[in-house]
């Protein structure tokens, strides 16, 4: 039996972490502003209701917010986990019985809310509502929760061989660049479901629009005449030398005419294994709360270790110093003529303290080269966000068969 929702269509975006919300935001906002006949629902598995992006969404009439209940969390963790689903897939009759309970006993809310498409961030299958979507023949789309800034495929070290073939149960798995898409097809993702939709998060248009809703950063430093430096920290699992990292912060603390903000996600801070917060002093602040966009506006110089947020700093023509020697990520930034790439801590300090140290090499020519090489704002002459929305609407009509999908994925 093919189920099909009639009437007003709604898209259900599943938000797990802040970075997924960050990268979903331009697409959600564009839908809310330009496709008012389509409802947008955010299903929040954490609690991001107070986030400034979520608050902005709530100002639109065609937006709804759902925070995952404890009952649905229990069901997702213990009844709809991958182990349980793999057991079900061995017997088509069990799947049929389970589907009956999902649709008609548990009253699957995806049907009642006219969901035309479920959206997730990069990750494994069978997360919140995914099995319900499959059994309801609702298409599923996976969007990036980040932007790749490395020359090679960057994944956390694992003793197992990388195999992403189990993710082929999604209907579309989206990438921002062709090179990144090809890297994942080499480890199991089917080329039939992988597509390139561009980078909406770091389009020049969205970076400017974001500043209209982001809370303004209020500096806590007493010396307003100092050089303001922003240091983005990436997860240390990518080979960062912790001793070098600590030595660099020690050097920062001795630079009296400089203010440093170390910007780090809360989940990364927990995994660092170093008391970075304890290194704070008169000229160093560790920040996990303020938006990187607001911090970039404050900064004169941006120091980076391969973080994608540096793209926004480049768009804003900030002076960027790429500390690629600090880890094994092999950042794409280090080869750009308008990005400074020291090879050691001593050289990094030398770059920081040179004369006219606020001057950036990034000009209009650099931005044009950057757009052509890494961060195009259009696809086939269409704005990347408009392109993504059009493609997602096309997914609505995709014919799905839960039997074929579950059997082919086993």
Secondary structure, 3 states (H helix, E strand, C coil): CCCCCCCCCEEEEEECCHHHHHHHHHHHHHHHHHCCCCEEEEEECCCCCCCHHHHHHCCCCCEEEEECCHHHHHHHHHCCCHHHHHHHCCCHHHHHHHHHHHHHHCCCHHHHCCEEEEEEECCCCCCCCHHHHHHCCCEEEEECCCCCCECCCCCCCCCCCCCCHHHHHCCEEEECCHHHHHHHHCCCCCCCCEEECCCCCCCHHHHHHHCCCCCCCCCCCCCCCCEEEEEECCCHHHCCCHHHHHHHHHHHHCCCCEEEEEECCHHHHHHHCCCCHHHCECCEEEECCCCHHHHHHHCCEEEECCCCCHHHHHHCCCEEEECHHHCCCCEHHHHCCCCECCCCHHHHHHHHCCCCCCCCCCCHHHHHHHHHHCCCCEECCEEHHHHHHHHHHHHCCCCCCHHHHHHHCC
